[in-house]
């Protein structure tokens, strides 16, 4: 039994949901008040559009192409051999450039690595000015004293 559960604070369900299952934790807009506000936006997920690990294990032969993904739309198909791949993993604004061997020649393809799925992006926008009592209150909140 975990110490907190012994004290009467049960968090087994939260542990299962957030840690084991990887559920998203969404912060309330005022979670860090008076320091500022949490700004929420949504952004497309990064995707190469094929299973990168399976492709590597398959000696750079494309595997696991997503027919709804950007690689497929650019012309990449399962079974093609990738001879060159340039990407900034995780950056949806950096173009993917790859070359594939087709018959006796090579063909270059370019596409943006954006999924149709989106991910929540949250950022703390600091209140200004943070001075005097407002700064002290902010320090207390961020330090866990609130």
N, C-alpha and C positions, 0 to 999 in steps of 0.2 A: 504494500500500500504506500502510495506517495505521501510525503509529509503533509502537503496541503489538504489532501483528502481526509487525513486523520484529524485535521483541525476543523473539518466541516466545510471546507471550500472544495466543491467538486468541479473538476475541470476535465474529466475524462471525455466528455462529448466534444468539447472544444479541441482537445488534443487530437482526437480521432479525425475531426473535420479539417482542422487547419494544418496539423503537422503530418499526419498519416496520409490523408486524402488530398492535401494541397489546396484546400479551398481558399479563395481570395479573401483577403482582409481589407475591407473598405473603411477608411477613416472618415469620421464625421467632419464636416467643414470647420467646426469649432473645436476640434480635438486638441489644438495647441493654443487656444485663446488664453491669454491676451497677446501671445507672441505674433500671431498672424492667423491666416486662414488656410485650410487645405483646399487647393484648387484641383478639381478632377476633370480630366479629359479622356478621350478614347483614341487609340491609335491602332492601325493595323498591326497584326503580329508579323514578325519576321519569318519567312519561309523560303527555302531554296526551291520548294515545289517537288522535291524528290527525297527519298530516304538517304541522307548523306552517309550514315554509318554503314548501311547495307551496300551502298555503292562502293565505298572504300573496301569493304570486305570482299567485294566482287571484282577486285582489281580494276576499279574505276569504270566498270560497266554499269550504266544507270539502272537502278532498281527502285521500285516503290514510287514511281511517278504519280503525282496527284493530278488526275484529269481536270480538276477544277482550279489548279494552281497556275502560277505565272510561268513556270518552266514549260509546262505543257503548251500554254498559249504561245510561247516563243518558239515551239517546235521540238523541244526535247522529248524523247521517247525512251521507254524502257529498252535496254539492250544496246543503246548507243554507248560508245567508248568516249569518256571525257579525257582529253589530252591536256587541257589547261582550264583551271578554274580560278578566277579572281573575284573575291567578295570580301566585304567587311562584315563578318558574322555579327548578327544582331542589329545592324544598321539598315532600317527600311528605306533610307534616303540614298544609299549607295548602290549604284547599279551593279548587277551581277554580270560578269562577262565570262563566258566559257566557250571552249572550242571542243567540238566532237568530231571523231573520225567517222566518215561516211564513205564506204567503199575505199577508193584509192585517194580520196581527198579529205580535207578538213573543212569544217564549216564553223563560223563563229556566231554565237547567239548572245544577245543582251536583253536583260529584263530587270524590272524592279522587284525585289524580293518581298512583296506584300501579300499577305493572306487576306482572304475575305473576312476572316475572324478578326475581332478587335480585342485589345487588352486595355484595362483601366490603368491610367497613369495619374499618379497623385504627386503633387508638389506643395511644399510649404511656402506660402507667399508671406514674407515678414511684414509686420505692421511698421509703419514709420511715423514718427521717430520712436525708437525704443530707448528711452532715457529715464533716469530717476526711478520713480515707483513702478512705472510700466516695465522697465528693464528688470527690476527686482522681481516683479510678479512673473515675468516670462522665465527668468532663471529658476524660480520655484517650481513652475509647471514642468519645465524640461528636466529639472533635477528630481522630479518625482515627489516633491513635498506638497503638491496640491491634491 
